[in-house]
Structures are given as structure tokens and as C-alpha cells.
Amino acid sequence: MNKQDAPVMTVDEVATYLKIPKSSIYKLAQEGRIPCQKVGKHWRFHRNTLKQWLSNQYSGADVHAGK
């Protein structure tokens, strides 16, 4: 299994996956706005849960905003 298929992701991997800064990932995690778990001092993200969350974020967005 390569790193891209790993079921658990780090902050660095999530930042790359979502194409946003690590600082934004930390903020979302601390505010409980992104599904994650804290293991000791480290945030961890389940890949499948994150994919589902992202899909739900998109489907809940108003794609016709601004029209």
C-alpha cells in the first residue's frame, strides 16, 4: 500500500489533498469543522471519512450563488 492509499492521513497529507495551507487544516480541526481525531499531540484524518465530508460540503454548497 502506498502513501496515497493509506487509510489514515496526517495534517501535511490533508493539506496537500485539499490544496490549502496546513494552518487552515489546524484551524478547521481545532474548531471541529473537519472530521478528525487527535492522537496524543497529533491530528489524524480517515481518508474515506474525509472524502465523504468533502462530498457533503460540495453538495451542500449553493452552486448557483452569484447568479
N, C-alpha and C positions, 0 to 999 in steps of 0.2 A: 504494500500500500504506500503510495507516495504522499507527500505532504498535502497536496491538493485534495486528496480523498479522505484525509483524517477526519474522524467524526467530531473531534474537539479542536477548536481554533483558539489562538491567542489574540491579544489586542492587535499586535502587528499584522497578523493574518487577516483579521476582520477589517482593519483599516485599509489594507490593500484590496480586499474583496469588495468593499463598499466604495472605495476610492474617495475616502475622506480622511482628514488628519486623525492621528492617534488621540490627540487631545479631545476631539469630538466624541470618539468612542468612549473614553473615560468618563466624559460628562454624561453621555447617554446612559452608561452603566450605573453611575452613581445616582442618577435621577430615576432609575428603574424604567427607562423608556425603551430599552432594548433587552431582549431576553438573554440573561447570562447568570452565571454563578460565580461567587468569589471563593476561591480555594486558597486558603491562607491569605497571602497578600496579593494574589494574582486573580485576574478576571479570566474566566473561560466561557466559551460560547459553543453550543452544539450546532454543528453545521446545518442539519435538517431543520431545527427549530428556527435558526436564523433565516434560512431560505423561506420558510413559511411566514415568518414575521415580515420579511421584505415584501413578499407577495401580497400579504394583507395590507401593508402600508400603501402599496400601489393601488390596490383595488378600492381602498377607502378614499383615495385622493380624487379630487374633482378634476378630471382630465379636460373639462371644458371651461375651466376657470379663465377669466380674462376675455371671454367671448361675449 
